[in-house]
Amino acid sequence: MTNTPIQDMDISEIIGLSGLVGAEQEDMLERIGSLILESVMLRVIAGMSDEEASAFESFVATDPSPEQMNAYIQERVPDIDSIFEEERAAFREECIRIFGTESPVK
């Protein structure tokens, strides 16, 4: 068991990803990334005016590539990097709350 306080650990350590094999780790990291991205997008959309939300909906209907989606968001949400960091930190804190004060890695 690690002696590092959970508050100083990486998300992957907190939830015990080191106990998974390569493909399982990748799958779990992808799921975590999707959860964080979903939280970011919900925040972004909640902050849009009706007109902005309608324009965004029309844009999404064009089935943009990830690069196009990123460019669209970066252009319209100047603090997107801060929002990502805040949501990543919130996810990490939720993991700490769920997994307690000791790492599940043994």
C-alpha positions as CSV (number, residue, x, y, z in Angstrom):
1,M,0.0,0.0,0.0
2,T,1.2,3.5,-0.8
3,N,2.1,6.0,1.9
4,T,1.2,9.0,-0.2
5,P,-1.8,10.9,1.1
6,I,-4.8,10.4,-1.3
7,Q,-5.1,14.2,-1.6
8,D,-1.7,14.2,-3.4
9,M,-2.5,11.3,-5.7
10,D,-3.3,11.2,-9.4
11,I,-6.9,10.2,-10.3
12,S,-5.5,6.9,-11.7
13,E,-3.9,6.1,-8.4
14,I,-7.1,7.0,-6.4
15,I,-9.3,4.7,-8.4
16,G,-6.7,1.9,-8.6
17,L,-5.9,1.9,-12.4
18,S,-2.5,0.4,-11.8
19,G,-4.3,-2.9,-11.0
20,L,-5.7,-3.1,-14.5
21,V,-4.0,-4.3,-17.7
22,G,-3.2,-2.0,-20.6
23,A,-6.5,-2.3,-22.5
24,E,-8.5,-2.1,-19.3
25,Q,-6.6,1.0,-18.3
26,E,-7.1,2.7,-21.6
27,D,-10.9,1.9,-21.5
28,M,-11.2,3.3,-18.0
29,L,-9.2,6.4,-18.9
30,E,-11.4,6.9,-21.9
31,R,-14.5,6.6,-19.8
32,I,-13.2,9.1,-17.2
33,G,-12.3,11.5,-20.0
34,S,-15.8,11.2,-21.4
35,L,-17.3,11.9,-18.0
36,I,-15.2,15.0,-17.6
37,L,-16.0,16.2,-21.1
38,E,-19.7,15.7,-20.5
39,S,-19.5,17.8,-17.4
40,V,-17.6,20.5,-19.3
41,M,-20.1,20.5,-22.1
42,L,-23.1,20.7,-19.7
43,R,-21.5,23.7,-18.1
44,V,-20.8,25.4,-21.4
45,I,-24.3,24.8,-22.7
46,A,-25.9,26.0,-19.5
47,G,-24.0,29.2,-19.9
48,M,-25.2,29.9,-23.4
49,S,-28.0,32.2,-24.4
50,D,-30.9,30.6,-26.3
51,E,-29.4,32.0,-29.6
52,E,-25.9,30.5,-28.8
53,A,-27.5,27.2,-27.8
54,S,-29.5,27.1,-31.1
55,A,-26.3,27.9,-33.1
56,F,-24.4,25.2,-31.2
57,E,-27.2,22.7,-31.8
58,S,-27.1,23.5,-35.6
59,F,-23.3,23.1,-35.6
60,V,-23.4,19.7,-33.8
61,A,-26.0,18.6,-36.3
62,T,-23.3,18.9,-39.0
63,D,-21.4,16.0,-37.3
64,P,-18.2,18.0,-36.9
65,S,-14.9,16.3,-36.3
66,P,-13.3,16.5,-32.9
67,E,-10.9,19.1,-34.2
68,Q,-13.8,21.2,-35.6
69,M,-15.7,20.9,-32.3
70,N,-12.6,21.9,-30.3
71,A,-12.1,25.0,-32.6
72,Y,-15.8,26.0,-32.3
73,I,-15.7,25.7,-28.5
74,Q,-12.3,27.5,-28.1
75,E,-13.5,30.4,-30.2
76,R,-16.8,30.9,-28.3
77,V,-15.7,29.9,-24.8
78,P,-12.5,31.8,-23.9
79,D,-12.2,30.2,-20.4
80,I,-12.7,26.6,-21.7
81,D,-9.3,25.6,-20.3
82,S,-10.3,26.8,-16.8
83,I,-13.6,25.0,-17.1
84,F,-11.8,21.8,-18.0
85,E,-9.4,22.2,-15.1
86,E,-12.3,22.9,-12.7
87,E,-14.2,19.8,-13.8
88,R,-11.2,17.6,-13.7
89,A,-10.5,18.8,-10.1
90,A,-14.2,18.3,-9.2
91,F,-14.0,14.7,-10.6
92,R,-10.8,14.1,-8.6
93,E,-12.5,15.4,-5.4
94,E,-15.5,13.1,-6.1
95,C,-13.2,10.1,-6.4
96,I,-11.5,11.0,-3.1
97,R,-15.0,11.3,-1.5
98,I,-16.1,8.0,-2.9
99,F,-12.9,6.0,-2.3
100,G,-12.2,7.5,1.1
101,T,-8.9,8.5,2.6
102,E,-6.9,5.4,1.6
103,S,-5.9,4.4,-1.8
104,P,-7.5,1.2,-3.1
105,V,-4.2,0.2,-4.6
106,K,-2.5,-2.5,-2.4
